[in-house]
Amino acid sequence: MQSHDWNDIRYLLALYRTGKLKDAGRAVGTSETTVARRIKKLEQDLGASLFLQSANGRYEPTDAALQIMSHAEAIELESLAIREKSDEVAQQVLGSVRISSVPIIVNRVLVPNLGSLTRKHPHLTVELVPASGNLDLSKREADLAVRFARPAGGGLRIKAQKLGEMKFGPYSASSVTPDQLATLGWITYDETHSELPQARWLEVAANSSPEARACLKVADAETALEAVANGAGKSLLPQAIAETDPRLRSLSLTRDAAPPAREVWLLAHVDQTSRSSIIAAKEWLASLPWI
């Protein structure tokens, strides 16, 4: 007995169930000639006759065919199970994705909304990297980066997608009394970050009088938020984030110049964008409340 083609089991079962070459061909999506040829090949491989044609034209299984039919049906069931399992695996998002952003976005936007991603893709591992500086996507320091500004570099190897825009507004601690608020100074940014739009606005506000400046400078919005919440001064914060924190209170503007808004951009390396984990993470990031 020669080794047989497992695919021929399909033709064996189709002819057994229909009794006619034409109907068997229709069942497996091929011609009756192909069915006849594959059955003949299977008979040669097994060294046994599998069907006899009756007077009415039906193909009746021989004893040899009946003896192997239960095994053929078992093979069919296993094949279907493998196909279903393959479909399940194909639909799952596996692996890991490393997402970098400034600390305030990681802590106040990504972490609180992470459940919606992990529930949808339970086999996906997410690494969150809070970093004020830009990580090198080409060296896989991160797979995706969320930034408060459109990238100035990266060339054709970096794909950029605008996620939204965050407006900034003035806030103090909700525990501050009206009398304390009158003498509360502006928390500003250090020289390294003095070119940030909110830093420039704050610098003008703090220069309005000696009492207008708090005795604290920060390097990022996350530190500014915690400092404000703890009563160290007032500052500009992203409204979409600050409004969700009961420790903070929105302040009325005393200047004509409106606070800035910061664009939020998603960066990805072009060589990574076809990975299912990257696609899933990008869809999740695009669905978050950025405005």
N, C-alpha and C positions, 0 to 999 in steps of 0.2 A: 504494500500500500504506500502510495506517494503522499507527501505532505500536500494538504489541500489549501485552497484560498478561502480564508474565513468569510470573505465577502460573498462567496457562493451560497452560504447558508441562507441569505436573504431570498435567493431564487428558489431554493429548496422549499422554504416555508411558504412562499407566495404560491407556488404550483400546488403544494399540498392543500392549501386553504381554498384555492379557487377551482382547481381541477382543469383549467384551460390555460394554454400558453398565452393567449391574447389577454385574458384577465390578469394573469400573473404579471405580464409585462406592464399593464396599466398600474398595478399595485406598487411596483417598484420603480415606475417611471422610465421604462425602456421598451424596446420592441420584443415581440414574441420570438423573433429569430435569436435575439441575444439571450433570452431565457433558455431556449432550447440548447444553445451552444454552451451556456454556463452549467446547465444540468448535466449535459454529456461530459463536460470536463470534470465535474465533481464525481460522476460515476467512474470515470477512468482513474481519478486519484484514489478513490475508496476501493476500487476493484469490485464493485457490486452494482447491479441494476437497481435503480431507485423508483422508477415509475413504469407502468404498463398502460398502454392506451386501450381503453375499452371500446366496445362496438359503437357506443354513442358518442365517441370522441373525447371522453373525459380521461384524464390521466389519474390513474389510481396508484397509490403508494404500494410498493412491495413490502414484504416482511422486513427486508433490510432497512428500508426507509423508515418503517414504523419503529424499529428498534433504536434508531438514532434521533427520532423526532423530538423526544423529550429533552435530549441534550441540545438540539438545535434551538428549541424554544428557550432553554436556560441561557444559551449564548445570546439570544436576542434580548432577553431581559437585562442581562449584564451590560450589553452594548447600550441600551437605553439609559441605564443607570449611570454609565460613564459619561454619556452625552449630557445628561442633566447636571451631573456634578461639574462637568467642564463649563457648562453655561453659568452655573453659580459662581465658579472661580473667576470666569471672565468678567462677571458683573461686579465682583468685589474689587475694592481699591485696597491694595496691599502696599507694604513698604513704609517709608518714612518721608517726611518733608520738613525742611528746616526753614523757619520763617524769622526774619530779622526785622526789627523796627525800633523806633525810639521808645524808651521805657514807658511813657504815658500811654502810648497806643497798645503796647504789649499788655500792660497791667489793667488798663481801663476799658479797652475795646476787645482785644483778642481773647484774653482769659475769660471774661464774663460770657462771651458768646461761643466758647470752644465746644460746649456740649452739643450744639446743633450740628457741628461737623463730625464729632466722634460718634454720635448716635446714628448718623447716616452711614458712616464708614468706620465700623468698630475695629477693623483690622489695620487701620491707618495709624501710624505713630507720628505725632506732631512734636517738633522741637521748637520752642520759642526762645529767641535770642534777643534780649534787650540790649541795644547798642546805639549810642548817639552818633557814632561815626559810621561811614559807609563801609560795609563788608564787601569783599571781592567775590562776586557771584561766579566768576570763571574758575576760581579755586575752590568752589563749593564751601566757602565759609558760610554761605546761606544759599538755599534754593530760590527763595523769594524774599524780596525786601519791600517793606511799606515805608514810604518816606513822605515828609511834609513838603517836598518840592520836586519838580520835574528834574530828572537827572541831567547834569551838564556834560557828562562823559559816558563812556561805555561803547559808543559807536554802534555798528550794526549788530553786534553780538548781544546787545541788551534790548529786550522788548519792554516798552513802557505802556502802562494802561492807567488812565486817570480813574480813580475810584470815587472821588467826590471833592468836597471842599468844606473845611472846618472854620467856622467863624470864631474869633476870639472876643471875649468880653471881660470887663472888670469884675473881680469877685473879692469878697472878704470872708472871714469866718462867720458863720451864722450866729455864733455866740457873742460876737462883738456888739457892744451897746452903741447907741447913737453918739454918746459923748466920746467913746473910744474911737469911733470911726472918724471923727473930725480930726484927730491927730494921727491917724494910721498912715504910715508911709508906704510908698510903692516899692515892692521887691523887684529889683532889676536883675540884669544878666551880666556875667563877667565879660571881660574884654574879648575873650576867645569867641564868644557867641554874640557879640555886639551887633553883628550884621543881620541877625534874624529879624524879620519884620516886627514881631511883638517886642523884641528888645529895643528897637529904634523908637517905637511908640512909647514904651515905658521910660526911656531915657529922657524924652522930651517932657513927659509928665513929671518925672522926678526933679527936673531942673527948674520947675516953676517956682519953687521956694525951698529953702534949706530943710524945712520940716516935712517936705513932701517925699523925701527919700528914706526908705527903711534902711536899717544897718545890716542888710543882708543882700548878697548877690548869689545867683544860682546859675547852673550850667544847662538846665533842661526844664521842660514844663512839668515833668513829674515831681521834681523837687520843689518847684514853685507851688504846685497844688498842695503838697503836704505842708509846706511852710505857711501858706494862706490858711489852711484848715486848722492849723495850730496857733493862729493868732499872731504870727510874726510880721504881718503886713498885708497889703492888698496887691493884687497883680492881675495880669491878663492870663486867662485860661481858655482852653477850647470849650465853647458853650455846650456842645453835644455831650461832653464828658462831665463838665462841672455841674450841669443841671441834674445829673443823676446822683450827686453826692450831697446828702442832707447836711453835711458839715459846712457847706458853702452857701453864700448868699450873693445874688447878683446885685451889682451897684449901678446907680444912675450915672451917666456920663456927665462930667463937668467940663469937657473939652469939645470943641467943634469937630476935631479930627476923629473920624470913626476908627475903631480898632481894626486891625488887619484880618484878613481871612487867609488861611493856608490851604493850598491844594494838596490833596493826598494822592500819591502815585504808587502803583504796584510795579515792581521791576522783576524781570525774570530773564535768565540766560536762554538764548534761542535754542541751544542744544538740549535743554531740559523740558521744553514746553509740551512734548508729546507723552511724557510719563503720566499715567493715570493718577498718581498721587499729586502731581503738580496741578493737573487739570481740576481735580476735586478741590484742592486748597484755593486755587484762583477763583473758582465759582463761589466758594464760601466767603472769601474776602470781598468779592464784588457785591455780595448780598448784605453786608453789614451796614449799619446806620452811620454813614460818614458825614452827614450834613446835620 
